[in-house]
Amino acid sequence: MPAFKIPFNGYSVKFSPFYENRLAVATAQNFGILGNGRVHVLSIPPSPGAPIVETAAYDTADAVYDLAWSESHDSLLVAAIADGSVKVYDTSLPPASNPLRSLQEHTREVHAVDYNPSRRDSFLTASWDDSIKLWTVDRPISVRTFKEHAYCVYAAAWNPRHADVFASASGDCTVRVWDVREPGSTMIIPAHDFEVLYTDWNKYDDCILATASVDKSIRVWDVRSFRVPVTVLNGHNYAVRKVKFSPHRGSLMISCSYDMTVCLWDYMVEDALVGRYDHHTEFAVGVDMSVLVEGLLASTGWDELVYVWQHGTDPRAP
C-alpha cells in the first residue's frame, strides 16, 4: 500500500474503532516547534496498491500532537493541540462547522489524549503543565484535574477493563495509577531513571502495563508487584516514543522510536523482538494497531509520511 504524503511532520496515528478503513493523523509544521498543525482523516483502500485518500482535513493555529476517536460516536475526533487547547471535530460535518468546540484549560501544550473504552463519554488529556484533565463530551469545562507529577505529563491511558482507572507517564520518571473515585493517585511506579514518554495497558490483563522511556527501553510492569519490572525490552537505539499493546494478542506490543524504527515485540518469549521495520527516514513518533483488522499497522514520523501495512509485509511495498 503506498505511503500517504502529509504536508507537515507526523506526530500521531489512530485507527477508527468503527471503520476498518478509516485513520486519523495528527501533524505539526516545523517539527512541532513553531507553526501550524493539521488533522487528517484518511481512507485506506480495500485493495492493495490503491492509494490512501484524504477524506477530511482540519487546520489548526498550532501543532497537533495527538488525537483520539470517540468510542461512542463514529464521527467524533478529539485533538491535543500545542497551544493548550483540546479540539473536538465531527467528521460528518463540513469543515466550516468544525471544530465543534475548543476546550481551553491547560496552560501549556497538550501532548496526549485518550478516550475511555468502557465509559464511552469521557476522555483524558495529558499536558506539559504537569497535569491530566478528565472531560466528558457534553461539558465545556473539565470534570477534574489531576496534578501530582513534578514535570510534563506525556501520556495518559485508560485501563481497558476498569472504567475509573488510568495510568499517566511523566518526565519525572514515574508512572502513576489513578482511580477517578479517589482524591489522589493510588500508585506511584518509579518506572525508569529517565523520562517516561508513554504508557499503555495490556488489553487482556488489567494488571499489566508497559512504559517507554528516553533510556531506550520498554518495561512491562505488574501493578500487583511493581518493585521490579516483569521484563525489560532492549532493542531501540534511541528514546522510545510510544508503545502499544495489541488489541488481538495479549503478549504482543508495537513501539516506535527516535531511532526511526517501528518494532514488534512478544514480551512473553525469550527473543522478544519479533519484527523491526525501518521504513521511516526521520524520527518515528506515531504508531497504532487496528482494533478491527488483526495485524494491520500504521505509523507516521517526521519524514512527513504515513504508512499502513499488514504485519509481515514491507510497509514500502506498493
HELIX and SHEET records of a PDB file:
HELIX    1   1 GLN A   29  GLY A   32  5                                   4    
HELIX    2   2 PRO A   95  SER A   97  5                                   3    
SHEET    1   A 4 PHE A   4  LYS A   5  0                                        
SHEET    2   A 4 LEU A 305  GLN A 310 -1                                        
SHEET    3   A 4 LEU A 296  GLY A 301 -1                                        
SHEET    4   A 4 ALA A 284  MET A 289 -1                                        
SHEET    1   B 4 ASN A   9  PHE A  15  0                                        
SHEET    2   B 4 ARG A  22  ALA A  28 -1                                        
SHEET    3   B 4 GLY A  37  SER A  43 -1                                        
SHEET    4   B 4 VAL A  53  THR A  60 -1                                        
SHEET    1   C 4 VAL A  64  TRP A  69  0                                        
SHEET    2   C 4 LEU A  76  ILE A  81 -1                                        
SHEET    3   C 4 SER A  85  ASP A  90 -1                                        
SHEET    4   C 4 ARG A 101  GLN A 104 -1                                        
SHEET    1   D 4 VAL A 110  TYR A 115  0                                        
SHEET    2   D 4 SER A 122  SER A 127 -1                                        
SHEET    3   D 4 ILE A 132  THR A 136 -1                                        
SHEET    4   D 4 ARG A 144  PHE A 146 -1                                        
SHEET    1   E 4 VAL A 153  TRP A 158  0                                        
SHEET    2   E 4 VAL A 165  SER A 170 -1                                        
SHEET    3   E 4 VAL A 175  ASP A 179 -1                                        
SHEET    4   E 4 MET A 187  ILE A 189 -1                                        
SHEET    1   F 4 VAL A 196  TRP A 201  0                                        
SHEET    2   F 4 ILE A 208  SER A 213 -1                                        
SHEET    3   F 4 SER A 217  ASP A 222 -1                                        
SHEET    4   F 4 THR A 231  ASN A 234 -1                                        
SHEET    1   G 4 VAL A 240  PHE A 245  0                                        
SHEET    2   G 4 LEU A 252  SER A 257 -1                                        
SHEET    3   G 4 VAL A 262  ASP A 266 -1                                        
SHEET    4   G 4 LEU A 273  TYR A 277 -1                                        
END                                                                             
